[in-house]
Amino acid sequence: MLIKIGGSLLKNPVTLKKLLITFKNITNEHSIIILPGGGAFADQVRNFQSLYKYSDSTAHKMAIMAEDIVGILMAEFIEDGILTYNLENIQKILSQSKIPILLPSKFLLELDELPHSWDVTSDSIAVYFANKLKIDTVILVKDVDGLFTADPKKNPDAKLIKLIKSSDLKKYDESCVDKALYNFINKYKITVYLINGNFPVRIYQILNGQNAVCSKITH
């Protein structure tokens, strides 16, 4: 299973550390691959683009490298986590009952297959890598319970969407996922779960085929 840890969780170090520490227990029953999001580091790339007016291609490269930075940070707290730039190393790491932490920049910048746009973030990149690794399910770990009918921080009547087709993502402008995700899910036929990282047990529940508070996106 490929698990993308959203950079939004960086703002709460206590919660994030608790989440990362629990991953070691998962390896007793499941093989997992961690992909980091860019978080505040990628946000700084966006902020500096407004200041320096550099191209989207430059921003794309910088934002991807920001994901590497977050991955290196996460490795500090994931016991048995092994950093790798190479997809070829992942099976070897898994065979040792370790946790691959994929730093995406080298692979993505060499192949340069993704659009140079802020519409493509680590959400879509996770689906892209799942296809490369022949994995059919991705867990996107964020700081919210999943997709809602409206922004729950602004609208108390917003409802959690438990199941949705990727083609319907376009209906929700204030979604917590990037704008390109539905295209990537449709293209690669990947199932995506959105999980709140403040509740690590929900990741266990999904891995074990149990019901969990989350949103499931199908193709």
CYANA upper distance limits for C-alpha pairs under 8 A (distance plus 0.5 A):
  1 MET  CA     30 HIS  CA      8.37
  1 MET  CA     31 SER  CA      6.88
  1 MET  CA     32 ILE  CA      5.38
  1 MET  CA     33 ILE  CA      6.75
  1 MET  CA    135 ILE  CA      7.15
  1 MET  CA    137 THR  CA      6.75
  1 MET  CA    138 VAL  CA      6.81
  1 MET  CA    139 ILE  CA      8.13
  2 LEU  CA     32 ILE  CA      6.31
  2 LEU  CA     33 ILE  CA      5.26
  2 LEU  CA     34 ILE  CA      6.60
  2 LEU  CA     35 LEU  CA      7.72
  2 LEU  CA    126 ALA  CA      7.95
  2 LEU  CA    130 ALA  CA      7.08
  2 LEU  CA    135 ILE  CA      7.80
  2 LEU  CA    137 THR  CA      7.46
  2 LEU  CA    138 VAL  CA      5.60
  2 LEU  CA    139 ILE  CA      6.91
  3 ILE  CA     32 ILE  CA      7.36
  3 ILE  CA     33 ILE  CA      6.49
  3 ILE  CA     34 ILE  CA      5.53
  3 ILE  CA     35 LEU  CA      6.64
  3 ILE  CA    126 ALA  CA      8.39
  3 ILE  CA    138 VAL  CA      6.41
  3 ILE  CA    139 ILE  CA      5.26
  3 ILE  CA    140 LEU  CA      6.56
  3 ILE  CA    141 VAL  CA      7.60
  4 LYS  CA     34 ILE  CA      6.29
  4 LYS  CA     35 LEU  CA      5.05
  4 LYS  CA     36 PRO  CA      6.15
  4 LYS  CA     37 GLY  CA      7.22
  4 LYS  CA    122 SER  CA      8.12
  4 LYS  CA    123 ASP  CA      7.96
  4 LYS  CA    126 ALA  CA      6.88
  4 LYS  CA    138 VAL  CA      8.02
  4 LYS  CA    139 ILE  CA      6.70
  4 LYS  CA    140 LEU  CA      5.45
  4 LYS  CA    141 VAL  CA      6.41
  5 ILE  CA      9 LEU  CA      8.27
  5 ILE  CA     34 ILE  CA      7.54
  5 ILE  CA     35 LEU  CA      6.78
  5 ILE  CA     36 PRO  CA      5.62
  5 ILE  CA     37 GLY  CA      6.38
  5 ILE  CA    140 LEU  CA      6.94
  5 ILE  CA    141 VAL  CA      5.44
  5 ILE  CA    142 LYS  CA      7.29
  5 ILE  CA    197 GLY  CA      8.47
  6 GLY  CA     36 PRO  CA      6.97
  6 GLY  CA     37 GLY  CA      5.22
  6 GLY  CA     38 GLY  CA      7.88
  6 GLY  CA     39 GLY  CA      7.26
  6 GLY  CA    122 SER  CA      8.36
  6 GLY  CA    140 LEU  CA      7.45
  6 GLY  CA    141 VAL  CA      6.02
  6 GLY  CA    142 LYS  CA      5.54
  6 GLY  CA    143 ASP  CA      8.19
  7 GLY  CA     36 PRO  CA      7.46
  7 GLY  CA     37 GLY  CA      5.11
  7 GLY  CA     38 GLY  CA      5.65
  7 GLY  CA     39 GLY  CA      3.91
  7 GLY  CA     40 ALA  CA      7.25
  7 GLY  CA     70 VAL  CA      7.89
  7 GLY  CA    142 LYS  CA      8.26
  8 SER  CA     39 GLY  CA      5.71
  8 SER  CA     40 ALA  CA      7.80
  8 SER  CA    142 LYS  CA      6.98
  8 SER  CA    143 ASP  CA      6.80
  9 LEU  CA     13 PRO  CA      7.99
  9 LEU  CA     15 THR  CA      8.11
  9 LEU  CA     16 LEU  CA      6.48
  9 LEU  CA     39 GLY  CA      8.19
  9 LEU  CA    142 LYS  CA      7.08
  9 LEU  CA    143 ASP  CA      6.37
  9 LEU  CA    197 GLY  CA      7.88
 10 LEU  CA     16 LEU  CA      7.07
 10 LEU  CA     39 GLY  CA      7.23
 10 LEU  CA     40 ALA  CA      7.97
 12 ASN  CA     16 LEU  CA      6.69
 13 PRO  CA     17 LYS  CA      6.37
 14 VAL  CA     18 LYS  CA      6.73
 15 THR  CA     19 LEU  CA      6.74
 15 THR  CA    197 GLY  CA      8.36
 15 THR  CA    198 ASN  CA      6.51
 16 LEU  CA     20 LEU  CA      6.68
 16 LEU  CA    197 GLY  CA      8.04
 16 LEU  CA    198 ASN  CA      8.09
 17 LYS  CA     21 ILE  CA      6.54
 17 LYS  CA     77 PHE  CA      6.84
 18 LYS  CA     22 THR  CA      6.99
 19 LEU  CA     23 PHE  CA      7.54
 19 LEU  CA    197 GLY  CA      7.24
 19 LEU  CA    198 ASN  CA      7.84
 19 LEU  CA    199 PHE  CA      8.45
 19 LEU  CA    200 PRO  CA      6.30
 20 LEU  CA     74 MET  CA      7.67
 20 LEU  CA     77 PHE  CA      6.45
 20 LEU  CA     78 ILE  CA      5.70
 21 ILE  CA     77 PHE  CA      6.49
 21 ILE  CA     78 ILE  CA      5.91
 21 ILE  CA     79 GLU  CA      7.11
 22 THR  CA     26 ILE  CA      7.78
 22 THR  CA     78 ILE  CA      8.48
 22 THR  CA    200 PRO  CA      8.06
 23 PHE  CA     27 THR  CA      7.51
 23 PHE  CA     78 ILE  CA      7.23
 23 PHE  CA     79 GLU  CA      8.22
 24 LYS  CA     28 ASN  CA      8.20
 24 LYS  CA     78 ILE  CA      7.54
 24 LYS  CA     79 GLU  CA      6.48
 24 LYS  CA     80 ASP  CA      7.34
 24 LYS  CA     99 ILE  CA      8.38
 26 ILE  CA     30 HIS  CA      6.26
 26 ILE  CA     31 SER  CA      8.23
 26 ILE  CA     32 ILE  CA      8.40
 26 ILE  CA    204 TYR  CA      7.93
 27 THR  CA     31 SER  CA      6.26
 27 THR  CA     32 ILE  CA      7.57
 27 THR  CA     97 SER  CA      6.83
 27 THR  CA     98 LYS  CA      7.75
 27 THR  CA     99 ILE  CA      8.00
 28 ASN  CA     97 SER  CA      8.24
 30 HIS  CA    207 LEU  CA      8.01
 31 SER  CA     94 LEU  CA      6.97
 31 SER  CA     97 SER  CA      8.18
 31 SER  CA     99 ILE  CA      8.13
 32 ILE  CA     94 LEU  CA      8.35
 32 ILE  CA     99 ILE  CA      6.83
 32 ILE  CA    100 PRO  CA      7.96
 33 ILE  CA     90 ILE  CA      8.43
 33 ILE  CA     99 ILE  CA      6.58
 33 ILE  CA    100 PRO  CA      5.67
 33 ILE  CA    101 ILE  CA      6.69
 33 ILE  CA    102 LEU  CA      7.72
 34 ILE  CA     99 ILE  CA      7.73
 34 ILE  CA    100 PRO  CA      6.66
 34 ILE  CA    101 ILE  CA      5.20
 34 ILE  CA    102 LEU  CA      6.62
 35 LEU  CA     71 GLY  CA      7.73
 35 LEU  CA    101 ILE  CA      6.48
 35 LEU  CA    102 LEU  CA      5.76
 35 LEU  CA    103 LEU  CA      7.53
 35 LEU  CA    104 PRO  CA      8.28
 35 LEU  CA    126 ALA  CA      7.42
 36 PRO  CA     67 GLU  CA      6.08
 36 PRO  CA     68 ASP  CA      7.70
 36 PRO  CA     70 VAL  CA      6.53
 36 PRO  CA     71 GLY  CA      5.64
 36 PRO  CA     74 MET  CA      8.44
 36 PRO  CA    101 ILE  CA      8.17
 36 PRO  CA    102 LEU  CA      7.92
 36 PRO  CA    103 LEU  CA      7.93
 36 PRO  CA    122 SER  CA      8.02
 37 GLY  CA     67 GLU  CA      5.67
 37 GLY  CA     70 VAL  CA      7.32
 37 GLY  CA     71 GLY  CA      8.34
 37 GLY  CA    122 SER  CA      5.84
 37 GLY  CA    123 ASP  CA      8.40
 38 GLY  CA     42 ALA  CA      5.32
 38 GLY  CA     43 ASP  CA      8.17
 38 GLY  CA     63 ALA  CA      7.13
 38 GLY  CA     64 ILE  CA      7.73
 38 GLY  CA     66 ALA  CA      5.62
 38 GLY  CA     67 GLU  CA      4.67
 38 GLY  CA     68 ASP  CA      8.25
 38 GLY  CA     69 ILE  CA      8.23
 38 GLY  CA     70 VAL  CA      6.69
 38 GLY  CA    122 SER  CA      7.70
 39 GLY  CA     43 ASP  CA      6.86
 39 GLY  CA     66 ALA  CA      8.46
 39 GLY  CA     67 GLU  CA      8.23
 39 GLY  CA     70 VAL  CA      8.14
 40 ALA  CA     44 GLN  CA      6.71
 41 PHE  CA     45 VAL  CA      7.21
 41 PHE  CA     63 ALA  CA      8.07
 41 PHE  CA     66 ALA  CA      5.97
 41 PHE  CA     67 GLU  CA      8.32
 41 PHE  CA     69 ILE  CA      8.40
 41 PHE  CA     70 VAL  CA      8.33
 42 ALA  CA     46 ARG  CA      7.01
 42 ALA  CA     62 MET  CA      8.08
 42 ALA  CA     63 ALA  CA      5.36
 42 ALA  CA     64 ILE  CA      8.32
 42 ALA  CA     66 ALA  CA      6.02
 42 ALA  CA     67 GLU  CA      7.95
 43 ASP  CA     47 ASN  CA      6.71
 44 GLN  CA     48 PHE  CA      6.51
 45 VAL  CA     49 GLN  CA      6.63
 45 VAL  CA     59 ALA  CA      6.84
 45 VAL  CA     62 MET  CA      7.05
 45 VAL  CA     63 ALA  CA      6.68
 46 ARG  CA     50 SER  CA      7.18
 46 ARG  CA     59 ALA  CA      7.59
 47 ASN  CA     51 LEU  CA      7.15
 48 PHE  CA     52 TYR  CA      6.37
 48 PHE  CA     53 LYS  CA      8.22
 49 GLN  CA     53 LYS  CA      5.49
 49 GLN  CA     54 TYR  CA      5.99
 49 GLN  CA     55 SER  CA      8.15
 49 GLN  CA     59 ALA  CA      7.39
 50 SER  CA     54 TYR  CA      8.45
 54 TYR  CA     58 THR  CA      6.94
 54 TYR  CA     59 ALA  CA      7.58
 55 SER  CA     59 ALA  CA      6.82
 56 ASP  CA     60 HIS  CA      6.39
 56 ASP  CA    116 HIS  CA      6.32
 56 ASP  CA    117 SER  CA      6.57
 56 ASP  CA    118 TRP  CA      8.33
 57 SER  CA     61 LYS  CA      6.92
 57 SER  CA    116 HIS  CA      5.65
 57 SER  CA    117 SER  CA      8.03
 58 THR  CA     62 MET  CA      6.78
 59 ALA  CA     63 ALA  CA      6.45
 59 ALA  CA    116 HIS  CA      8.39
 60 HIS  CA     64 ILE  CA      6.74
 60 HIS  CA    116 HIS  CA      5.89
 60 HIS  CA    117 SER  CA      7.09
 60 HIS  CA    118 TRP  CA      7.99
 61 LYS  CA     65 MET  CA      6.84
 61 LYS  CA    105 SER  CA      8.25
 61 LYS  CA    109 LEU  CA      7.55
 62 MET  CA     66 ALA  CA      6.73
 63 ALA  CA     67 GLU  CA      7.21
 64 ILE  CA     68 ASP  CA      7.47
 64 ILE  CA    104 PRO  CA      7.38
 64 ILE  CA    105 SER  CA      6.01
 64 ILE  CA    108 LEU  CA      8.49
 65 MET  CA     69 ILE  CA      7.14
 65 MET  CA    104 PRO  CA      8.15
 65 MET  CA    105 SER  CA      5.94
 66 ALA  CA     70 VAL  CA      7.00
 67 GLU  CA     71 GLY  CA      6.69
 67 GLU  CA    103 LEU  CA      7.43
 67 GLU  CA    104 PRO  CA      7.63
 67 GLU  CA    105 SER  CA      8.18
 67 GLU  CA    122 SER  CA      8.44
 68 ASP  CA     72 ILE  CA      6.76
 68 ASP  CA    103 LEU  CA      5.32
 68 ASP  CA    104 PRO  CA      6.98
 68 ASP  CA    105 SER  CA      7.13
 69 ILE  CA     73 LEU  CA      6.86
 70 VAL  CA     74 MET  CA      6.66
 71 GLY  CA     75 ALA  CA      6.68
 71 GLY  CA     83 LEU  CA      8.14
 71 GLY  CA    101 ILE  CA      7.08
 71 GLY  CA    102 LEU  CA      7.81
 71 GLY  CA    103 LEU  CA      6.75
 72 ILE  CA     76 GLU  CA      7.44
 72 ILE  CA     83 LEU  CA      7.74
 73 LEU  CA     77 PHE  CA      8.21
 74 MET  CA     78 ILE  CA      6.87
 75 ALA  CA     79 GLU  CA      8.12
 75 ALA  CA     81 GLY  CA      6.25
 75 ALA  CA     82 ILE  CA      7.57
 75 ALA  CA     83 LEU  CA      7.50
 75 ALA  CA    101 ILE  CA      7.71
 80 ASP  CA     98 LYS  CA      5.64
 80 ASP  CA     99 ILE  CA      6.48
 81 GLY  CA     98 LYS  CA      6.50
 81 GLY  CA     99 ILE  CA      5.02
 81 GLY  CA    100 PRO  CA      6.38
 81 GLY  CA    101 ILE  CA      6.79
 82 ILE  CA     93 ILE  CA      7.78
 82 ILE  CA     98 LYS  CA      7.35
 82 ILE  CA     99 ILE  CA      6.39
 82 ILE  CA    100 PRO  CA      5.49
 82 ILE  CA    101 ILE  CA      6.20
 83 LEU  CA    100 PRO  CA      6.56
 83 LEU  CA    101 ILE  CA      5.27
 83 LEU  CA    102 LEU  CA      6.65
 83 LEU  CA    103 LEU  CA      7.33
 84 THR  CA     89 ASN  CA      7.44
 84 THR  CA     90 ILE  CA      8.06
 84 THR  CA    100 PRO  CA      7.15
 84 THR  CA    101 ILE  CA      6.62
 84 THR  CA    102 LEU  CA      5.75
 84 THR  CA    103 LEU  CA      6.42
 85 TYR  CA    102 LEU  CA      6.44
 85 TYR  CA    103 LEU  CA      5.50
 85 TYR  CA    104 PRO  CA      6.74
 85 TYR  CA    105 SER  CA      7.95
 85 TYR  CA    106 LYS  CA      6.68
 85 TYR  CA    107 PHE  CA      7.43
 86 ASN  CA     90 ILE  CA      7.75
 86 ASN  CA    102 LEU  CA      8.08
 86 ASN  CA    106 LYS  CA      8.41
 86 ASN  CA    107 PHE  CA      7.52
 87 LEU  CA    102 LEU  CA      8.34
 87 LEU  CA    133 LEU  CA      8.06
 88 GLU  CA     92 LYS  CA      8.39
 89 ASN  CA     93 ILE  CA      6.80
 90 ILE  CA     94 LEU  CA      6.68
 90 ILE  CA    100 PRO  CA      6.45
 91 GLN  CA     95 SER  CA      6.52
 92 LYS  CA     96 GLN  CA      7.11
 93 ILE  CA     97 SER  CA      7.33
 93 ILE  CA     98 LYS  CA      5.98
 93 ILE  CA     99 ILE  CA      7.15
 93 ILE  CA    100 PRO  CA      6.59
 94 LEU  CA     98 LYS  CA      5.83
 94 LEU  CA     99 ILE  CA      6.80
 94 LEU  CA    100 PRO  CA      7.42
104 PRO  CA    108 LEU  CA      6.55
105 SER  CA    109 LEU  CA      6.25
106 LYS  CA    110 GLU  CA      6.54
107 PHE  CA    111 LEU  CA      6.75
108 LEU  CA    112 ASP  CA      5.98
108 LEU  CA    113 GLU  CA      7.61
108 LEU  CA    114 LEU  CA      8.13
114 LEU  CA    120 VAL  CA      8.29
115 PRO  CA    120 VAL  CA      7.46
116 HIS  CA    120 VAL  CA      8.09
119 ASP  CA    178 ASP  CA      6.21
119 ASP  CA    179 LYS  CA      5.49
119 ASP  CA    180 ALA  CA      5.94
120 VAL  CA    124 SER  CA      6.32
120 VAL  CA    125 ILE  CA      7.65
120 VAL  CA    178 ASP  CA      6.71
120 VAL  CA    179 LYS  CA      7.41
120 VAL  CA    180 ALA  CA      6.04
120 VAL  CA    181 LEU  CA      7.91
121 THR  CA    125 ILE  CA      6.74
121 THR  CA    178 ASP  CA      6.65
122 SER  CA    126 ALA  CA      6.34
123 ASP  CA    127 VAL  CA      7.36
123 ASP  CA    140 LEU  CA      7.41
123 ASP  CA    177 VAL  CA      7.00
123 ASP  CA    178 ASP  CA      6.86
123 ASP  CA    181 LEU  CA      7.06
124 SER  CA    128 TYR  CA      6.71
124 SER  CA    178 ASP  CA      7.56
124 SER  CA    180 ALA  CA      6.95
124 SER  CA    181 LEU  CA      5.39
124 SER  CA    184 PHE  CA      6.64
125 ILE  CA    129 PHE  CA      6.68
126 ALA  CA    130 ALA  CA      6.64
126 ALA  CA    138 VAL  CA      7.61
127 VAL  CA    131 ASN  CA      6.87
127 VAL  CA    138 VAL  CA      7.20
127 VAL  CA    181 LEU  CA      8.47
127 VAL  CA    184 PHE  CA      6.97
127 VAL  CA    185 ILE  CA      7.23
127 VAL  CA    188 TYR  CA      8.01
127 VAL  CA    190 ILE  CA      7.22
128 TYR  CA    132 LYS  CA      7.04
128 TYR  CA    184 PHE  CA      7.39
128 TYR  CA    188 TYR  CA      8.05
129 PHE  CA    133 LEU  CA      6.60
130 ALA  CA    134 LYS  CA      6.42
130 ALA  CA    135 ILE  CA      5.30
130 ALA  CA    136 ASP  CA      7.11
130 ALA  CA    137 THR  CA      7.81
130 ALA  CA    138 VAL  CA      7.50
130 ALA  CA    190 ILE  CA      8.18
131 ASN  CA    135 ILE  CA      6.45
131 ASN  CA    136 ASP  CA      7.66
131 ASN  CA    188 TYR  CA      6.64
131 ASN  CA    190 ILE  CA      8.11
135 ILE  CA    190 ILE  CA      8.34
136 ASP  CA    189 LYS  CA      7.77
136 ASP  CA    190 ILE  CA      5.43
136 ASP  CA    191 THR  CA      6.76
137 THR  CA    190 ILE  CA      6.09
137 THR  CA    191 THR  CA      5.28
137 THR  CA    192 VAL  CA      6.33
137 THR  CA    193 TYR  CA      8.37
138 VAL  CA    190 ILE  CA      7.68
138 VAL  CA    191 THR  CA      6.82
138 VAL  CA    192 VAL  CA      5.35
138 VAL  CA    193 TYR  CA      6.85
139 ILE  CA    192 VAL  CA      6.28
139 ILE  CA    193 TYR  CA      5.27
139 ILE  CA    194 LEU  CA      6.57
139 ILE  CA    195 ILE  CA      7.45
139 ILE  CA    203 ILE  CA      8.42
140 LEU  CA    192 VAL  CA      7.57
140 LEU  CA    193 TYR  CA      6.51
140 LEU  CA    194 LEU  CA      5.42
140 LEU  CA    195 ILE  CA      6.67
141 VAL  CA    194 LEU  CA      6.55
141 VAL  CA    195 ILE  CA      5.40
141 VAL  CA    196 ASN  CA      6.27
141 VAL  CA    197 GLY  CA      5.84
142 LYS  CA    146 GLY  CA      8.39
142 LYS  CA    194 LEU  CA      7.54
142 LYS  CA    195 ILE  CA      6.60
142 LYS  CA    196 ASN  CA      5.64
142 LYS  CA    197 GLY  CA      6.09
143 ASP  CA    195 ILE  CA      8.48
143 ASP  CA    196 ASN  CA      5.67
143 ASP  CA    197 GLY  CA      6.33
143 ASP  CA    198 ASN  CA      7.09
144 VAL  CA    195 ILE  CA      7.66
144 VAL  CA    196 ASN  CA      5.45
144 VAL  CA    197 GLY  CA      8.24
145 ASP  CA    160 LEU  CA      8.07
145 ASP  CA    194 LEU  CA      7.58
145 ASP  CA    195 ILE  CA      6.19
145 ASP  CA    196 ASN  CA      5.15
145 ASP  CA    213 VAL  CA      7.17
145 ASP  CA    214 CYS  CA      6.06
145 ASP  CA    215 SER  CA      7.97
146 GLY  CA    160 LEU  CA      7.15
146 GLY  CA    161 ILE  CA      7.71
146 GLY  CA    162 LYS  CA      8.32
146 GLY  CA    176 CYS  CA      8.08
146 GLY  CA    194 LEU  CA      5.51
146 GLY  CA    195 ILE  CA      6.48
146 GLY  CA    196 ASN  CA      7.41
146 GLY  CA    214 CYS  CA      5.71
146 GLY  CA    215 SER  CA      5.42
147 LEU  CA    160 LEU  CA      6.38
147 LEU  CA    161 ILE  CA      5.97
147 LEU  CA    162 LYS  CA      8.18
147 LEU  CA    175 SER  CA      6.83
147 LEU  CA    176 CYS  CA      7.11
147 LEU  CA    194 LEU  CA      7.96
147 LEU  CA    215 SER  CA      6.46
148 PHE  CA    152 PRO  CA      7.38
148 PHE  CA    158 ALA  CA      6.47
148 PHE  CA    159 LYS  CA      5.77
148 PHE  CA    160 LEU  CA      4.93
148 PHE  CA    161 ILE  CA      5.89
148 PHE  CA    175 SER  CA      7.79
149 THR  CA    158 ALA  CA      5.83
149 THR  CA    159 LYS  CA      5.90
149 THR  CA    160 LEU  CA      7.12
149 THR  CA    161 ILE  CA      7.24
149 THR  CA    172 TYR  CA      7.49
150 ALA  CA    154 LYS  CA      8.38
150 ALA  CA    155 ASN  CA      7.00
150 ALA  CA    158 ALA  CA      5.54
150 ALA  CA    159 LYS  CA      7.81
150 ALA  CA    172 TYR  CA      7.88
150 ALA  CA    174 GLU  CA      7.20
150 ALA  CA    175 SER  CA      8.37
151 ASP  CA    155 ASN  CA      6.35
151 ASP  CA    158 ALA  CA      7.08
151 ASP  CA    174 GLU  CA      6.71
151 ASP  CA    175 SER  CA      8.12
152 PRO  CA    156 PRO  CA      6.19
152 PRO  CA    157 ASP  CA      7.86
152 PRO  CA    158 ALA  CA      5.77
152 PRO  CA    159 LYS  CA      8.28
160 LEU  CA    215 SER  CA      7.92
161 ILE  CA    215 SER  CA      6.36
162 LYS  CA    213 VAL  CA      8.30
162 LYS  CA    214 CYS  CA      6.63
162 LYS  CA    215 SER  CA      4.84
162 LYS  CA    216 LYS  CA      6.47
163 LEU  CA    215 SER  CA      6.20
163 LEU  CA    216 LYS  CA      5.33
163 LEU  CA    217 ILE  CA      6.55
163 LEU  CA    218 THR  CA      8.23
164 ILE  CA    168 ASP  CA      7.22
164 ILE  CA    169 LEU  CA      8.11
164 ILE  CA    215 SER  CA      8.03
164 ILE  CA    216 LYS  CA      6.83
164 ILE  CA    217 ILE  CA      5.54
164 ILE  CA    218 THR  CA      6.89
165 LYS  CA    169 LEU  CA      7.69
165 LYS  CA    217 ILE  CA      5.97
165 LYS  CA    218 THR  CA      5.35
165 LYS  CA    219 HIS  CA      6.22
166 SER  CA    181 LEU  CA      8.28
166 SER  CA    182 TYR  CA      5.24
166 SER  CA    183 ASN  CA      8.28
166 SER  CA    185 ILE  CA      7.10
166 SER  CA    186 ASN  CA      7.39
166 SER  CA    217 ILE  CA      6.31
166 SER  CA    218 THR  CA      6.31
166 SER  CA    219 HIS  CA      5.91
167 SER  CA    182 TYR  CA      6.47
167 SER  CA    183 ASN  CA      8.49
167 SER  CA    186 ASN  CA      8.29
167 SER  CA    219 HIS  CA      8.00
168 ASP  CA    172 TYR  CA      8.42
169 LEU  CA    175 SER  CA      8.29
169 LEU  CA    182 TYR  CA      6.95
170 LYS  CA    179 LYS  CA      8.14
170 LYS  CA    182 TYR  CA      8.26
177 VAL  CA    181 LEU  CA      7.42
180 ALA  CA    184 PHE  CA      7.07
181 LEU  CA    185 ILE  CA      6.67
182 TYR  CA    186 ASN  CA      6.62
183 ASN  CA    187 LYS  CA      6.51
184 PHE  CA    188 TYR  CA      6.51
184 PHE  CA    189 LYS  CA      8.46
185 ILE  CA    189 LYS  CA      5.82
185 ILE  CA    190 ILE  CA      5.74
185 ILE  CA    191 THR  CA      7.66
185 ILE  CA    192 VAL  CA      8.43
185 ILE  CA    218 THR  CA      8.09
185 ILE  CA    219 HIS  CA      6.34
186 ASN  CA    190 ILE  CA      7.95
186 ASN  CA    219 HIS  CA      5.70
189 LYS  CA    218 THR  CA      8.45
189 LYS  CA    219 HIS  CA      6.13
190 ILE  CA    218 THR  CA      7.65
190 ILE  CA    219 HIS  CA      7.18
191 THR  CA    216 LYS  CA      7.83
191 THR  CA    217 ILE  CA      6.41
191 THR  CA    218 THR  CA      5.52
191 THR  CA    219 HIS  CA      7.20
192 VAL  CA    216 LYS  CA      6.34
192 VAL  CA    217 ILE  CA      5.54
192 VAL  CA    218 THR  CA      7.15
193 TYR  CA    214 CYS  CA      7.19
193 TYR  CA    215 SER  CA      6.17
193 TYR  CA    216 LYS  CA      5.06
193 TYR  CA    217 ILE  CA      6.72
194 LEU  CA    214 CYS  CA      6.03
194 LEU  CA    215 SER  CA      5.61
194 LEU  CA    216 LYS  CA      6.99
195 ILE  CA    202 ARG  CA      7.35
195 ILE  CA    203 ILE  CA      7.48
195 ILE  CA    213 VAL  CA      7.84
195 ILE  CA    214 CYS  CA      5.63
195 ILE  CA    215 SER  CA      7.60
196 ASN  CA    200 PRO  CA      8.14
196 ASN  CA    202 ARG  CA      8.08
196 ASN  CA    214 CYS  CA      7.80
199 PHE  CA    203 ILE  CA      8.42
200 PRO  CA    204 TYR  CA      7.52
201 VAL  CA    205 GLN  CA      6.79
202 ARG  CA    206 ILE  CA      6.83
202 ARG  CA    212 ALA  CA      6.03
202 ARG  CA    213 VAL  CA      7.34
202 ARG  CA    214 CYS  CA      8.43
203 ILE  CA    207 LEU  CA      6.72
204 TYR  CA    208 ASN  CA      6.59
205 GLN  CA    209 GLY  CA      6.69
205 GLN  CA    210 GLN  CA      5.31
205 GLN  CA    211 ASN  CA      6.85
205 GLN  CA    212 ALA  CA      6.44
206 ILE  CA    210 GLN  CA      6.10
206 ILE  CA    211 ASN  CA      7.30
206 ILE  CA    212 ALA  CA      7.02
